[in-house]
């Protein structure tokens, strides 16, 4: 059990990378008609809301996966999935199992968790920002 606690930063990074990658794949599928394509038609440029959602999925997913602007990207991704759930799925039935909104609900809560926990030390932003010495290390 101590090993799990010691390695929780690594597990957070793996979780963040997998969630970001899966989300980005949805955006790529919708925008470029690859990886099985979108669930419906490929949206036209700037078509509301499908094209914009796909751009958020692609850009937000990549940012979260890399650990750049992670909290902000995760909040936007979470909000996008909350919108998708309540506008597209929830009017059909209350529970995700009934209305097909499981992916939207899981992504929404997954990104909210990442926004709350942050990217962790295994993020690209940790490499780009110089570490500050702790108070007791400053002379």
Secondary structure by P-SEA (a helix, b strand, c coil): caaaaaaaaaaaaaaaaaaaaaaaaaaaaaaccccccccccccccccccaaaaaaaaaaaaaaaaaccaaaaaaaaaaaaaaaaaaccccccccccccccaaaaaaaaaaaaaaaaaccccccaaaaaccccccccccc
